[in-house]
Amino acid sequence: MAPEHSLALSGSDAAALQPIAGAGVAAANPEFLTTVEAAGLLRLSPRTLEKQRVLGGGPRFRKFGARVVYALADLRAWADDNTFGMTSDPGYATRDSVR
């Protein structure tokens, strides 16, 4: 049986996701992350997530007015869907987006 893979917040990731001073939000475990926070969690560039929003292939996102946020559960699901054991696994070489 394959080991279960899931994103977990390490100490440095959790520290990077602290709320803005005075925001009044309990963000010890934030449910929604900004593009910069989501990119840091996934170890991607924020620009990569921005491109994936346009071209497709990235994690699901939400818009609250003009603000784009990512649900932590959606980021975990996207990371889990992009798990492979070897380069010959089905779906490894396919691209979800068009350049």
N, C-alpha and C positions, 0 to 999 in steps of 0.2 A: 504494500500500500504506500502511495506517495505521501511524503510529508506535507502537512498543511502549511501554506504560505499565507501570511496576512501582514498588512502594514501595522506597525505598532509605533507609538511615539516614544522615542528614546529620550533620555534626559535632556540632550541638547535640542532635540526637536520640540519638546514640550516647552523649553525655555524660550525658543524662538516664537512660539505661538501665544505669548502673554498678551493680555489686552492692552490697548492704548490707555494711558493713565487718565482716569476720570471717566472712562467709557461707561462704568457702572454695569458691566456685563461680567458674569462669572464665567471666565474662559479657561478654567483649569482643563476642561475637555470641550473645546468649542465644537459645535455641530457643523458650522459653516466656516469655510476658510476663504480668504481673499486669493487672488491669482498668485501673488508673491508667496503666501503661506503654503498654498497647495503645491506650487513648484518646489519649494524647499522640502516639503514632506516627500515628494516623489523624486527628488534629486534631479529636477529638470529646470531648464531656463523658463522664466515667466513668458518669454517670447514664444517658446515652444507651445505652451498651453494656449496662447493667443492665436497662433497659427492653426492649431488643432480645432479651435472653436470655429474658424472659418472653413477649413478644408475637411474637417471631420477626422475621426479616428481617435480622438482624445476622450477624457472622462466627461460624463454628463455634467452640465453646469446649470446654474439658475440665475435669472436676472431679477433683481429687486430694484425696479426703476432703472437707473443707469448703471447700477452696481452689479458686477458679476461675482458670484460666489460659487464655491464647490462644497457639496455635502461630503463630510468625512466618509460616510458609508458608500457614496458613489466613487470616491477615490480608491477606496479599498476594493470595491467590486471591479473597477477598471484594472487595477494592478493584478488582481487575481485572475482576470480574464486574459491577461498578457503574460501568463506563466507557461514556460516551455521546459521540457526536459532535455531536448537536443534540437539541433538546427533542422533535422529532418521531420520534426513533428508537423502534423497537418496544421496549416494556418500560420506557421512561423514566417514563411516568405511572402505571404500576401500582404498587401497594403490596403488600409481602410480609406486612405485619402488619395487625392489626385493632385499632382503638382502642376 
